[in-house]
Amino acid sequence: MATLYTDLIVADCETGNHESDLHVRDTPRAREIIKAHKPAGTDGWCVQQFTSAIDGTPWLDIAFAYDPWWAARGVKVAP
C-alpha cells in the first residue's frame, strides 16, 4: 500500500504543504483517499479544513503527512 501523500498524487489531487503538514484541495476524491488511509488504531488523521487565501477554495490540512518533508530529514515514510 502506498502512503496517503503518494495516493493523492497518483489520483491527481491538487496538493501543497506547510512544513510537514500536507495540504490538499477539499474534494470528494481527496476525502475518500484520506478515509482509506486511516492510521491503524486511531480515530483517523488530524484533518482541518481551511479556506485558501489565494483563491477562496476549501482545502484540507493533514498534520504530519507531507512525505517529502520527512524524507529530506532522513525519516523513512511508511504506508
C-alpha positions as CSV (number, residue, x, y, z in Angstrom):
1,M,0.0,0.0,0.0
2,A,1.2,3.5,-0.8
3,T,1.3,6.4,1.5
4,L,-1.5,9.0,1.8
5,Y,0.6,11.5,0.0
6,T,1.5,9.2,-2.9
7,D,-2.1,8.1,-3.4
8,L,-3.3,11.7,-3.5
9,I,-0.6,12.5,-6.1
10,V,-1.4,9.4,-8.2
11,A,-5.1,10.5,-8.1
12,D,-4.1,13.9,-9.5
13,C,-5.4,15.7,-6.4
14,E,-4.0,19.3,-6.1
15,T,-1.6,19.3,-3.1
16,G,0.7,21.7,-1.3
17,N,2.2,21.8,2.1
18,H,3.3,23.9,5.1
19,E,6.4,22.3,6.6
20,S,5.4,18.6,7.4
21,D,1.6,19.3,7.0
22,L,0.1,18.1,3.8
23,H,-2.5,20.4,2.1
24,V,-4.9,19.0,-0.4
25,R,-7.8,20.7,-2.2
26,D,-11.0,19.5,-0.5
27,T,-12.8,17.3,-3.0
28,P,-14.9,14.1,-2.6
29,R,-12.0,12.1,-4.1
30,A,-9.4,13.5,-1.7
31,R,-11.7,12.8,1.3
32,E,-12.2,9.2,0.0
33,I,-8.4,8.7,-0.2
34,I,-7.9,10.2,3.3
35,K,-10.5,7.9,4.8
36,A,-9.0,4.8,3.1
37,H,-5.6,5.7,4.7
38,K,-6.9,5.9,8.3
39,P,-3.9,5.0,10.5
40,A,-4.4,1.7,12.4
41,G,-5.5,2.0,16.0
42,T,-6.6,5.7,15.6
43,D,-9.7,7.7,15.0
44,G,-8.1,8.9,11.8
45,W,-5.9,11.6,10.5
46,C,-5.8,15.1,12.2
47,V,-7.6,16.9,9.4
48,Q,-8.7,20.5,9.4
49,Q,-10.5,22.4,6.7
50,F,-9.3,25.9,5.7
51,T,-10.0,28.4,3.0
52,S,-7.2,29.3,0.6
53,A,-6.1,32.9,0.8
54,I,-5.2,32.7,-2.9
55,D,-8.5,31.7,-4.5
56,G,-11.0,31.2,-1.7
57,T,-11.5,27.5,-2.2
58,P,-11.7,24.9,0.6
59,W,-8.6,22.9,1.3
60,L,-7.7,20.3,4.0
61,D,-4.6,20.4,6.2
62,I,-3.4,16.9,7.3
63,A,-0.9,17.1,10.1
64,F,2.5,15.5,9.5
65,A,1.5,13.8,6.2
66,Y,3.8,15.5,3.7
67,D,6.3,12.8,2.8
68,P,9.0,14.9,1.1
69,W,9.5,17.0,4.3
70,W,10.2,13.8,6.3
71,A,12.3,12.2,3.5
72,A,14.5,15.4,3.4
73,R,15.3,14.7,7.1
74,G,16.2,11.1,6.6
75,V,13.0,9.7,8.1
76,K,11.6,6.6,6.4
77,V,8.0,7.1,5.4
78,A,5.9,4.0,6.0
79,P,2.5,3.4,4.4
